[in-house]
């Protein structure tokens, strides 16, 4: 029973870390997509690359800016949760 609790707690924590890490990129993609969609609706321009290129650029910029946060979050998760489970400590 205790092993199942540890497993599910680690899984829950890992999923939460995945949400935290993906949140900046998904937020940037959402805001950029809605903004470009609004501009397209207002100007009646229906070009597919107009939505793709700015969204990709925003994702790359936000990824570059939040890379340190993502790395720090993953490293602390592995140091605090995964490594002690592997070593038995």
C-alpha positions as a Markdown table, in Angstrom:
| # | Residue | x | y | z |
|---|---|---|---|---|
| 1 | Unk | 0.0 | 0.0 | 0.0 |
| 2 | Unk | 2.8 | 2.4 | 0.8 |
| 3 | Unk | 4.5 | 1.8 | -2.5 |
| 4 | Unk | 1.3 | 2.7 | -4.3 |
| 5 | Unk | 1.0 | 5.9 | -2.4 |
| 6 | Unk | 4.6 | 6.9 | -3.2 |
| 7 | Unk | 4.0 | 6.0 | -6.9 |
| 8 | Unk | 0.9 | 8.0 | -7.3 |
| 9 | Unk | 2.3 | 10.9 | -5.3 |
| 10 | Unk | 5.4 | 11.0 | -7.6 |
| 11 | Unk | 3.2 | 10.7 | -10.7 |
| 12 | Unk | 0.9 | 13.5 | -9.5 |
| 13 | Unk | 3.9 | 15.7 | -8.8 |
| 14 | Unk | 5.4 | 14.9 | -12.2 |
| 15 | Unk | 2.2 | 15.8 | -14.0 |
| 16 | Unk | 2.1 | 19.1 | -12.1 |
| 17 | Unk | 5.7 | 19.8 | -13.1 |
| 18 | Unk | 4.7 | 19.1 | -16.7 |
| 19 | Unk | 1.9 | 21.6 | -16.4 |
| 20 | Unk | 4.1 | 24.3 | -14.9 |
| 21 | Unk | 6.8 | 23.8 | -17.6 |
| 22 | Unk | 4.4 | 23.9 | -20.5 |
| 23 | Unk | 2.3 | 26.9 | -19.2 |
| 24 | Unk | 4.5 | 29.7 | -20.5 |
| 25 | Unk | 4.7 | 28.2 | -24.0 |
| 26 | Unk | 1.1 | 27.4 | -24.3 |
| 27 | Unk | 0.1 | 30.8 | -23.0 |
| 28 | Unk | 2.3 | 32.5 | -25.6 |
| 29 | Unk | 0.8 | 30.4 | -28.3 |
| 30 | Unk | -2.8 | 31.1 | -27.1 |
| 31 | Unk | -2.3 | 34.9 | -26.9 |
| 32 | Unk | -0.5 | 35.1 | -30.2 |
| 33 | Unk | -3.1 | 32.9 | -31.9 |
| 34 | Unk | -6.1 | 34.8 | -30.6 |
| 35 | Unk | -4.4 | 38.2 | -31.5 |
| 36 | Unk | -3.6 | 37.1 | -35.0 |
| 37 | Unk | -7.1 | 35.6 | -35.4 |
| 38 | Unk | -8.6 | 38.8 | -34.3 |
| 39 | Unk | -6.5 | 40.8 | -36.8 |
| 40 | Unk | -7.5 | 38.3 | -39.6 |
| 41 | Unk | -11.1 | 38.7 | -38.7 |
| 42 | Unk | -10.9 | 42.5 | -38.7 |
| 43 | Unk | -9.0 | 42.7 | -42.0 |
| 44 | Unk | -10.6 | 39.7 | -43.8 |
| 45 | Unk | -7.1 | 38.3 | -44.6 |
| 46 | Unk | -7.2 | 34.5 | -44.5 |
| 47 | Unk | -3.6 | 33.5 | -45.0 |
| 48 | Unk | -2.5 | 30.3 | -43.2 |
| 49 | Unk | 1.1 | 31.3 | -42.8 |
| 50 | Unk | 0.1 | 34.5 | -41.1 |
| 51 | Unk | -1.0 | 32.5 | -38.0 |
| 52 | Unk | 1.8 | 29.9 | -38.1 |
| 53 | Unk | 4.9 | 32.1 | -38.4 |
| 54 | Unk | 4.1 | 34.6 | -35.6 |
| 55 | Unk | 3.0 | 31.8 | -33.3 |
| 56 | Unk | 6.2 | 29.9 | -34.0 |
| 57 | Unk | 8.2 | 33.0 | -33.3 |
| 58 | Unk | 6.4 | 33.7 | -30.0 |
| 59 | Unk | 6.9 | 30.1 | -28.9 |
| 60 | Unk | 10.6 | 30.2 | -29.7 |
| 61 | Unk | 11.1 | 33.5 | -27.9 |
| 62 | Unk | 9.2 | 32.4 | -24.8 |
| 63 | Unk | 11.0 | 29.0 | -24.8 |
| 64 | Unk | 14.3 | 30.8 | -24.9 |
| 65 | Unk | 13.3 | 33.2 | -22.1 |
| 66 | Unk | 11.9 | 30.5 | -19.8 |
| 67 | Unk | 14.5 | 27.9 | -20.4 |
| 68 | Unk | 16.2 | 28.6 | -17.1 |
| 69 | Unk | 13.0 | 28.2 | -15.2 |
| 70 | Unk | 12.2 | 24.9 | -17.0 |
| 71 | Unk | 15.6 | 23.5 | -16.3 |
| 72 | Unk | 15.6 | 24.6 | -12.7 |
| 73 | Unk | 12.1 | 23.1 | -12.1 |
| 74 | Unk | 13.1 | 19.7 | -13.7 |
| 75 | Unk | 16.4 | 19.5 | -11.9 |
| 76 | Unk | 14.8 | 20.2 | -8.5 |
| 77 | Unk | 12.1 | 17.6 | -9.3 |
| 78 | Unk | 14.7 | 15.0 | -10.0 |
| 79 | Unk | 16.9 | 15.9 | -7.1 |
| 80 | Unk | 14.0 | 16.0 | -4.6 |
| 81 | Unk | 11.7 | 13.2 | -5.8 |
| 82 | Unk | 13.3 | 10.8 | -8.3 |
| 83 | Unk | 16.8 | 10.4 | -7.1 |
| 84 | Unk | 15.8 | 9.6 | -3.4 |
| 85 | Unk | 13.3 | 7.0 | -4.8 |
| 86 | Unk | 16.1 | 5.4 | -6.9 |
| 87 | Unk | 18.7 | 5.4 | -4.1 |
| 88 | Unk | 16.2 | 4.3 | -1.5 |
| 89 | Unk | 16.8 | 7.4 | 0.7 |
